[in-house]
Amino acid sequence: MKVFITGGKGLVGTFLSDAFMDRGDEVYAPSRKDLDITDREKMVKTIKIVKPDILIHCAAFTDVDGCEIDKKKAYLTNVVGTQYVAEGCAEVKCRMVYLSTDFVFDGKKGSPYFEADTPNPLSIYGQTKLLGEYYVSHLHQNFIIVRVSRIFGEKGRNFASSLPFLMKEEKKIVLTDNIVNSPTYVVDLVEAIIFLIKKNFLGIVNVCNRGECSWYEYGLKIKEIMNIKDIELVPIEFEKFVNRKAERPCYSVLDTSLLESLGFSMPQWETSLKIYLER
Ligand SMILES: NC(=O)c1ccc[n+]([C@@H]2O[C@H](COP(=O)([O-])OP(=O)(O)OC[C@H]3O[C@@H](n4cnc5c(N)ncnc54)[C@H](OP(=O)(O)O)[C@@H]3O)[C@@H](O)[C@H]2O)c1
């Protein structure tokens, strides 16, 4: 297969590239510097030249609080950029995989979200990712929308990936205890994406590790696995956390029964976190 990955140097993009290359597939995974998705002419032209069998769209403005500060950049990258990528895919009729988020939901349901539940994003990040979903699903029918939550992994620059390192350096860390979702190990996510492609699945599907936790519980589990003694973890309500700009869904666990019914079961998050920390 010829695989085109946008955001190829990001956390998910890097792991996807490696996984497809290991399978012997031909991979084109440019960085933002090489190919900016908001440059329509270049984006569509490149897709036409590469003519991939499949394009996995990982590029996004992923800083949830940053999106509130720079709304224009959030809209341009996550909506307009996604539109251009989807238009390019439609032109060459290649399948498009779009990475979306649990932040499309408001978290008020009180139980895990199914794919068909009605989105109601609370933040600019969630809104722009949802608009991206609309472009992907309206510009052509050959698409997979993968909704993911709280990704962690070896090459991640996000909080979920870097918290273990922070916990080794700091004496005290304050973590929210009323924002709950399912952590997702990038290696499991990549396996699930490859499974869905091979299965010829089309439509929206939730992919996250099984189980759920707050950031505080996530920190406690890291502390336990790494046996870090001299760190104090302090639970705090999200509302009291002054540094945050974006509102978050308080309970955005994604139900993965559709993925399971297709024949793919994600490991429990604690199991995958242990593997990540051991690596
Ligand atoms: N990480 C999570 O917890 C999480 C949860 C749910 C959904 N997702 C979704 O999963 C996807 C992958 O996330 P990730 O964790 O791999 O994010 P990431 O590590 O932040 O990677 C995103 C990549 O997109 C690139 N990018 C940003 N603007 C671009 C532009 N205009 N043109 C081309 N490339 C651009 C970034 O390049 P620069 O570094 O140069 O800016 C970066 O390499 C995203 O769509 C995200 O919304 C992530």
The ligand as an SDF file (V2000), in Angstrom:
LIG
                    3D

 48 52  0  0  0  0  0  0  0  0999 V2000
   -2.9270   13.5820   21.6580 N   0  0  0  0  0  0  0  0  0  0  0  0
   -4.1500   13.3540   22.1040 C   0  0  0  0  0  0  0  0  0  0  0  0
   -4.3630   13.1380   23.3140 O   0  0  0  0  0  0  0  0  0  0  0  0
   -5.2930   13.2960   21.1450 C   0  0  0  0  0  0  0  0  0  0  0  0
   -6.5790   12.9710   21.6240 C   0  0  0  0  0  0  0  0  0  0  0  0
   -7.6280   12.9170   20.7290 C   0  0  0  0  0  0  0  0  0  0  0  0
   -7.4350   13.1590   19.3860 C   0  0  0  0  0  0  0  0  0  0  0  0
   -6.1930   13.4820   18.9410 N   0  0  0  0  0  0  0  0  0  0  0  0
   -6.0110   13.7630   17.5140 C   0  0  0  0  0  0  0  0  0  0  0  0
   -5.0630   12.8490   17.0030 O   0  0  0  0  0  0  0  0  0  0  0  0
   -4.3000   13.4620   15.9590 C   0  0  0  0  0  0  0  0  0  0  0  0
   -2.8180   13.2680   16.2040 C   0  0  0  0  0  0  0  0  0  0  0  0
   -2.4860   13.8160   17.4610 O   0  0  0  0  0  0  0  0  0  0  0  0
   -1.0160   13.7840   18.0330 P   0  0  0  0  0  0  0  0  0  0  0  0
   -1.1130   13.4820   19.4810 O   0  0  0  0  0  0  0  0  0  0  0  0
   -0.1190   12.9660   17.1700 O   0  0  0  0  0  0  0  0  0  0  0  0
   -0.6550   15.3310   17.8890 O   0  0  0  0  0  0  0  0  0  0  0  0
    0.7750   16.0440   17.7650 P   0  0  0  0  0  0  0  0  0  0  0  0
    1.8320   15.2110   18.3560 O   0  0  0  0  0  0  0  0  0  0  0  0
    0.5420   17.4240   18.2550 O   0  0  0  0  0  0  0  0  0  0  0  0
    0.9940   16.0530   16.1900 O   0  0  0  0  0  0  0  0  0  0  0  0
    0.2810   16.9090   15.3470 C   0  0  0  0  0  0  0  0  0  0  0  0
    1.1650   17.2070   14.1800 C   0  0  0  0  0  0  0  0  0  0  0  0
    0.4620   18.0660   13.2790 O   0  0  0  0  0  0  0  0  0  0  0  0
    1.4040   19.0040   12.7640 C   0  0  0  0  0  0  0  0  0  0  0  0
    0.7440   20.1870   12.2500 N   0  0  0  0  0  0  0  0  0  0  0  0
    0.1630   21.1950   12.9390 C   0  0  0  0  0  0  0  0  0  0  0  0
   -0.2860   22.1340   12.1030 N   0  0  0  0  0  0  0  0  0  0  0  0
    0.0140   21.7140   10.8460 C   0  0  0  0  0  0  0  0  0  0  0  0
   -0.1710   22.2670    9.5520 C   0  0  0  0  0  0  0  0  0  0  0  0
   -0.7700   23.4490    9.3800 N   0  0  0  0  0  0  0  0  0  0  0  0
    0.2710   21.5620    8.4830 N   0  0  0  0  0  0  0  0  0  0  0  0
    0.9020   20.3710    8.6440 C   0  0  0  0  0  0  0  0  0  0  0  0
    1.1160   19.7990    9.8450 N   0  0  0  0  0  0  0  0  0  0  0  0
    0.6810   20.4680   10.9340 C   0  0  0  0  0  0  0  0  0  0  0  0
    2.2950   19.3160   13.9460 C   0  0  0  0  0  0  0  0  0  0  0  0
    3.5040   19.8820   13.4980 O   0  0  0  0  0  0  0  0  0  0  0  0
    4.2900   20.9280   14.4360 P   0  0  0  0  0  0  0  0  0  0  0  0
    4.7480   20.1240   15.6190 O   0  0  0  0  0  0  0  0  0  0  0  0
    5.4040   21.4040   13.5760 O   0  0  0  0  0  0  0  0  0  0  0  0
    3.2960   21.9780   14.8130 O   0  0  0  0  0  0  0  0  0  0  0  0
    2.4720   17.9240   14.5630 C   0  0  0  0  0  0  0  0  0  0  0  0
    3.5640   17.2500   13.9880 O   0  0  0  0  0  0  0  0  0  0  0  0
   -4.7470   14.9260   15.9280 C   0  0  0  0  0  0  0  0  0  0  0  0
   -5.6510   15.0870   14.8780 O   0  0  0  0  0  0  0  0  0  0  0  0
   -5.4520   15.1380   17.2470 C   0  0  0  0  0  0  0  0  0  0  0  0
   -6.4530   16.1090   17.1480 O   0  0  0  0  0  0  0  0  0  0  0  0
   -5.1160   13.5620   19.7880 C   0  0  0  0  0  0  0  0  0  0  0  0
  1  2  1  0
  2  3  2  0
  2  4  1  0
  4  5  1  0
  4 48  2  0
  5  6  2  0
  6  7  1  0
  7  8  2  0
  8  9  1  0
  8 48  1  0
  9 10  1  0
  9 46  1  0
 10 11  1  0
 11 12  1  0
 11 44  1  0
 12 13  1  0
 13 14  1  0
 14 15  2  0
 14 16  1  0
 14 17  1  0
 17 18  1  0
 18 19  2  0
 18 20  1  0
 18 21  1  0
 21 22  1  0
 22 23  1  0
 23 24  1  0
 23 42  1  0
 24 25  1  0
 25 26  1  0
 25 36  1  0
 26 27  1  0
 26 35  1  0
 27 28  2  0
 28 29  1  0
 29 30  1  0
 29 35  2  0
 30 31  1  0
 30 32  2  0
 32 33  1  0
 33 34  2  0
 34 35  1  0
 36 37  1  0
 36 42  1  0
 37 38  1  0
 38 39  2  0
 38 40  1  0
 38 41  1  0
 42 43  1  0
 44 45  1  0
 44 46  1  0
 46 47  1  0
M  CHG  2   8   1  16  -1
M  END
$$$$
